[in-house]
Amino acid sequence: MPRAFWKAGVQKMQKVYGAPIPDAQVEQLVDYLVKNYGDEKSRGTPPATSPVK
């Protein structure tokens, strides 16, 4: 998904569903989503995960 998709989703969580996400953390959250769940360029790459202990 493109970065704009993730950002719109985070903003929807804030505004429509009242999620307590400070505006200052929106970009950090979007960075995380793009890095771990991809954008258009990294399609098909599995999300980064930590090994199970």
VOTOR-442702 format. One record per residue (C-alpha): residue in three letters; residue number from 1; x negated, y, z. Coordinates in steps of 0.1 Angstrom, whole numbers, plus 5000, padded with zeros to 4 digits. Each point is the difference from the previous one (the first is absolute). Example, Ala and Ser with C-alpha at 12.3 -4.5 7.8 and 13.67 -1.06 7.14 Angstrom:
% residues 2
<'Ala'; 1; <4877; 4955; 5078>>
<'Ser'; 2; <4986; 5034; 4993>>
//
This chain:
% residues 53
<'Met'; 1; <5000; 5000; 5000>>
<'Pro'; 2; <4988; 5035; 4993>>
<'Arg'; 3; <4989; 5023; 5028>>
<'Ala'; 4; <5031; 5022; 4995>>
<'Phe'; 5; <5022; 4970; 5007>>
<'Trp'; 6; <4983; 4994; 5034>>
<'Lys'; 7; <5002; 5037; 5009>>
<'Ala'; 8; <5037; 5002; 4991>>
<'Gly'; 9; <5006; 4969; 5021>>
<'Val'; 10; <4982; 5015; 5030>>
<'Gln'; 11; <5019; 5033; 4997>>
<'Lys'; 12; <5033; 4981; 4997>>
<'Met'; 13; <4992; 4982; 5032>>
<'Gln'; 14; <4994; 5034; 5017>>
<'Lys'; 15; <5030; 5019; 4986>>
<'Val'; 16; <5027; 4975; 4994>>
<'Tyr'; 17; <4993; 4974; 5027>>
<'Gly'; 18; <4985; 5024; 5026>>
<'Ala'; 19; <4967; 4981; 5003>>
<'Pro'; 20; <4977; 5018; 5025>>
<'Ile'; 21; <4972; 5005; 4975>>
<'Pro'; 22; <4982; 5033; 5004>>
<'Asp'; 23; <4994; 5019; 4968>>
<'Ala'; 24; <4963; 5000; 5007>>
<'Gln'; 25; <4999; 4962; 4998>>
<'Val'; 26; <5020; 4996; 4967>>
<'Glu'; 27; <4969; 5001; 4978>>
<'Gln'; 28; <4981; 4975; 5023>>
<'Leu'; 29; <5029; 4977; 4998>>
<'Val'; 30; <5003; 5003; 4962>>
<'Asp'; 31; <4962; 4993; 4998>>
<'Tyr'; 32; <5005; 4969; 5020>>
<'Leu'; 33; <5029; 4988; 4978>>
<'Val'; 34; <4981; 5006; 4968>>
<'Lys'; 35; <4969; 4983; 5013>>
<'Asn'; 36; <5017; 4970; 5014>>
<'Tyr'; 37; <5030; 4995; 4977>>
<'Gly'; 38; <4986; 5016; 4968>>
<'Asp'; 39; <5008; 5025; 4974>>
<'Glu'; 40; <5006; 4995; 4963>>
<'Lys'; 41; <4963; 4994; 4993>>
<'Ser'; 42; <4995; 4972; 5026>>
<'Arg'; 43; <5031; 4981; 4992>>
<'Gly'; 44; <4997; 4963; 5007>>
<'Thr'; 45; <4974; 5005; 5027>>
<'Pro'; 46; <5011; 4985; 5033>>
<'Pro'; 47; <5002; 5022; 5030>>
<'Ala'; 48; <4970; 5002; 5022>>
<'Thr'; 49; <5005; 4981; 5032>>
<'Ser'; 50; <4980; 4991; 5031>>
<'Pro'; 51; <4991; 4964; 5005>>
<'Val'; 52; <5022; 4981; 5024>>
<'Lys'; 53; <4983; 4990; 5032>>
//
